[in-house]
Amino acid sequence: QVQLVESGGDLVQPGGSLRLSCAASGSIFSLYTMAWYRQAPGKQRELVAHISTGGYTNYADSVKGRFTISRDNVKNTLYLQMNSLKVEDTAVYYCNRIAPLLPWGQGTQVTVSS
């Protein structure tokens, strides 16, 4: 069985930091490019960042310099370190492979508010 379980979301103030985790149960994702997505209220899901099997990373312009994606292939776990959070970062955050996609998990809520 393969299941994606996101965690680490919370309510934080602008300028704060948060680290999200994604556990890929029952899978070995070392062979796949992994990514974080997010969906804000009333908006479509968007790609936030991804990391290749070789460790190369890419980020959406809106999060460059603030977010860092990383992976632990031994634990089949993906991480997203978020610093200098802004109100605009408020969204439900999801992890997944770039391709082929796994069934979506339930995501984890990140709320940035004062």
C-alpha positions as CSV (number, residue, x, y, z in Angstrom):
1,Q,0.0,0.0,0.0
2,V,1.1,3.5,-0.7
3,Q,-0.1,6.5,1.3
4,L,1.0,10.1,1.6
5,V,0.7,11.7,5.0
6,E,1.5,15.3,5.4
7,S,2.1,16.9,8.8
8,G,3.6,20.0,10.5
9,G,1.1,22.6,9.5
10,D,0.1,25.1,12.1
11,L,-1.0,28.7,12.8
12,V,2.0,31.1,12.8
13,Q,2.6,34.8,12.7
14,P,4.0,36.6,9.7
15,G,7.8,36.2,9.7
16,G,7.6,32.9,11.5
17,S,9.0,29.5,10.4
18,L,7.5,26.1,10.0
19,R,8.8,22.7,8.8
20,L,6.4,20.3,7.0
21,S,6.9,16.6,6.6
22,C,5.5,14.1,4.2
23,A,5.7,10.4,4.9
24,A,5.3,8.1,2.0
25,S,4.2,4.9,3.7
26,G,4.7,1.7,1.9
27,S,6.8,3.1,-0.9
28,I,10.4,3.9,-1.8
29,F,10.5,7.3,-3.5
30,S,14.2,7.5,-4.0
31,L,13.6,6.9,-7.7
32,Y,11.2,9.8,-8.2
33,T,11.2,13.5,-8.3
34,M,9.2,14.7,-5.3
35,A,7.2,17.9,-4.9
36,W,5.2,20.1,-2.6
37,Y,2.0,21.7,-3.8
38,R,-0.4,24.1,-2.1
39,Q,-3.9,25.2,-2.5
40,A,-5.1,28.5,-1.1
41,P,-8.8,29.2,-0.5
42,G,-10.6,29.8,-3.8
43,K,-7.5,29.0,-5.9
44,Q,-6.2,26.0,-7.9
45,R,-3.5,23.8,-6.6
46,E,0.0,25.1,-7.5
47,L,3.5,23.7,-7.5
48,V,5.6,25.1,-4.7
49,A,8.9,23.3,-5.1
50,H,10.4,20.0,-6.3
51,I,13.5,18.0,-5.8
52,S,15.0,15.5,-8.3
53,T,16.5,12.2,-7.6
54,G,19.9,13.9,-8.0
55,G,19.0,16.5,-5.4
56,Y,18.4,19.4,-7.8
57,T,15.7,21.8,-6.6
58,N,13.4,24.3,-8.2
59,Y,11.0,26.7,-6.5
60,A,8.1,28.9,-7.5
61,D,9.1,32.5,-7.7
62,S,6.9,33.4,-4.8
63,V,8.8,31.2,-2.3
64,K,12.4,31.5,-3.6
65,G,14.9,32.4,-0.9
66,R,12.4,31.5,1.8
67,F,11.5,27.8,1.4
68,T,13.9,24.8,1.2
69,I,12.8,21.4,0.0
70,S,14.8,18.3,1.1
71,R,14.4,14.6,1.2
72,D,15.4,11.6,3.3
73,N,15.4,8.6,1.0
74,V,16.1,6.1,3.8
75,K,13.0,7.2,5.6
76,N,10.9,7.9,2.5
77,T,10.2,11.3,3.9
78,L,10.0,14.7,2.2
79,Y,10.4,18.0,4.0
80,L,9.7,21.7,3.4
81,Q,11.4,24.2,5.6
82,M,9.4,27.5,5.4
83,N,11.0,30.7,6.7
84,S,9.9,34.3,6.6
85,L,6.3,33.2,6.2
86,K,3.8,35.6,4.7
87,V,0.0,35.8,4.9
88,E,0.0,34.8,1.2
89,D,1.5,31.5,2.1
90,T,-1.7,30.4,3.8
91,A,-2.9,27.2,2.1
92,V,-3.3,23.5,2.5
93,Y,0.0,21.9,1.6
94,Y,0.3,18.6,-0.2
95,C,3.2,16.4,-1.2
96,N,3.4,14.0,-4.2
97,R,5.6,12.7,-7.0
98,I,5.9,14.8,-10.1
99,A,5.1,11.7,-12.2
100,P,3.5,9.3,-11.9
101,L,1.2,10.9,-9.3
102,L,0.1,9.0,-6.2
103,P,-3.4,9.4,-4.8
104,W,-3.5,12.8,-3.0
105,G,-3.2,12.8,0.8
106,Q,-5.4,15.1,2.9
107,G,-2.7,17.8,3.2
108,T,-1.7,19.9,6.1
109,Q,-3.1,23.4,6.9
110,V,-0.7,26.3,7.1
111,T,-2.2,29.5,8.3
112,V,-0.1,32.7,8.5
113,S,-1.9,35.4,10.5
114,S,-1.3,38.0,13.1
